[in-house]
Amino acid sequence: MPDQCLSPKEVATLLGVSERTATRLLCSGAVEAFKVRGKLWRTTAAKVAAYQQREFARYRIGNAA
């Protein structure tokens, strides 16, 4: 079964950021996303989880002692 599409508001809730920040992440490609009807951004929970893993790994590498 395919993942359910998430709106920027739902992404914001998952990541603990503002809706505006979530939209920026989607627009910039930091979180892989697609447009619906030419202007509405959507992504999946799997894509959000992949973003979180990348950022966590990047944080760990940057803060290695």
C-alpha positions as CSV (number, residue, x, y, z in Angstrom):
1,M,0.0,0.0,0.0
2,P,1.5,3.4,-0.9
3,D,2.2,6.0,1.7
4,Q,-0.4,8.6,2.4
5,C,0.5,12.1,1.0
6,L,1.3,14.6,3.7
7,S,0.8,18.4,3.5
8,P,3.3,21.0,4.7
9,K,1.3,21.3,7.9
10,E,1.5,17.6,8.6
11,V,5.3,17.6,7.8
12,A,5.7,20.5,10.2
13,T,4.0,18.5,13.0
14,L,6.3,15.5,12.3
15,L,9.5,17.5,12.3
16,G,8.5,19.9,15.1
17,V,9.0,23.0,12.9
18,S,6.7,25.8,11.7
19,E,4.6,25.2,8.6
20,R,6.6,27.9,6.8
21,T,9.9,26.0,7.5
22,A,8.3,22.8,6.3
23,T,7.2,24.4,3.1
24,R,10.8,25.7,2.6
25,L,12.2,22.2,3.1
26,L,9.8,20.9,0.5
27,C,10.4,23.7,-2.0
28,S,14.2,23.5,-1.7
29,G,14.3,19.7,-2.2
30,A,15.7,19.0,1.3
31,V,12.6,16.8,1.7
32,E,11.7,15.1,-1.6
33,A,8.3,16.3,-2.6
34,F,6.0,16.9,-5.5
35,K,3.4,19.5,-6.5
36,V,-0.3,18.7,-6.8
37,R,-2.5,20.9,-9.0
38,G,0.5,23.0,-9.8
39,K,1.0,24.7,-6.4
40,L,0.2,22.4,-3.5
41,W,3.3,20.6,-2.1
42,R,3.0,17.0,-0.9
43,T,5.4,14.3,0.3
44,T,5.2,11.0,2.1
45,A,6.1,9.9,5.6
46,A,8.9,7.8,4.2
47,K,10.5,10.8,2.5
48,V,10.2,12.8,5.8
49,A,11.9,9.9,7.7
50,A,14.7,9.8,5.1
51,Y,15.3,13.5,5.6
52,Q,15.4,13.0,9.4
53,Q,18.0,10.2,9.0
54,R,20.2,12.3,6.7
55,E,20.1,15.2,9.0
56,F,20.8,13.0,12.1
57,A,23.8,11.5,10.3
58,R,25.0,14.9,9.3
59,Y,24.6,16.2,12.8
60,R,26.5,13.2,14.2
61,I,29.4,13.6,11.8
62,G,29.6,17.3,12.4
63,N,29.7,16.8,16.2
64,A,32.0,13.8,16.4
65,A,34.5,14.2,19.2
